[in-house]
Amino acid sequence: MITLYGIKNCDTVKKARKWLEKNGVDYQFHDFREDGMDDVPLKAWLDEFGWQEVLNRRSTSWRALSETQKNTMDNDSAFTFASETPTLIKRPVTTSGGVTRFGFKEQEFAALVGQPN
């Protein structure tokens, strides 16, 4: 089963969901805002990939952080900030069969669900 994490009004999440539905892929959607952050494996993502991969440094939420916060960012502070402001997380996050991906690229999604490119 594929789990797609994100925020339902995010354009990239909308594209990913549309692609999954168009290709008949069954998935579970977890909205960071509506469903909360308690069941999100954020710590595991940070431990495996590091904050540089997990956080979207092009987001408005990132730009809202102070220069000190940005310059001293580490996995622990990223966990705190992203737990409080999930829009800092690069979206969508897709997990399936122990594989986690950040962002949406059609080729990666096709590979994730076992479809040819």
N, C-alpha and C positions, 0 to 999 in steps of 0.2 A: 504494500500500500504506500502510496506517495502522500506525504504531508507537505503542504505548501503554507509557509508562514508569511505574513505580511499585513498590509492594511488595505481594506477593500477599495478605497478610493484612490490608491496609488496607480498611476498609469502603467507602470511596468508590471505590477501585480495583475492588473486587468488583462494585459497582453498575455501573460503566462496562463491565467485561468482560461482565457478564450482559446489559446492553443491547446491546452489539455482537453477542453470540452470538444473542440473541433476534431481532435484526434481520438476521441472516445476513451480517454484515459480517466479511470476512476481515481479520485483523490479526496483527501480531507483538507479543508481550509481552516487555518487557525489565524484569526484576526488579532493582532497584538493589542488593539484597543478594546475590542468587544469581548474577547475571550481571556484577556489578561496575560500576564507574563509568568504566572506560577508554573505552568506546564511547558514553558519554552526552555529548551536545553542550552540557554545562553552561555553558561559557564563552560559547558563541554565544547561549544563552538569556539569560544575564546581560547581554551586550552589547546585545541587541535589546530586552529588556523591563525590565532593571534588577532589582536584588535585591529590591525591594519587591514585585514581581509574582511572582518565582520562589520566594522563601522563604515558608513558611507561618508567619506570626507568631502563629497561634493554637495551634500544636503544642506538645507537651510538650518536644520538642527545643529549640524557641525559648525556652521558659520556663526551660530548664536553663542557657541562656547567662547570663553575668554581665551586670549593667547596663552596665558599661563596654563589653563586646563588642556589646551591642545598640545602644548609643548611638553607637558609632564604626563601625557596619556600613557597608560600601561593597561594590562589586562584587568587588573582589579578596579581601576577607576572607570574603564570602559564598561565593566559589568554594572557598576553603580549608575553611571550616566544612562546606559541603554535600558536598564531596568525601569528607570524613572521616565525616560524619553525614548520609547521604542522606535521613533522615527529616525533615530541615529543608525539603526541597523540597516545594512544593505539589503534591498528587497528585490524580488522575493527570495526567501530561503526555502530550498526544496530538499527534503530528505526522503530517501528510499533505499532499502536494503543496505543500510550502513553507509551510504554515500550522501554527502551534504554538498550542495552547490549554492552559491550566492549570485543573485542577479538572474536575468533571463536572456538566454541565447537559444534560438530554435535548435541548432545542432546539438547543444548539450542536453536539451530536453529530449530530443529524439534518442540520443544515446542512453539517457536515463531510463527511458521506457522501452528500450530495445527495438526502436524503429530505425530503419536505414536513413541516412541523411538525404 
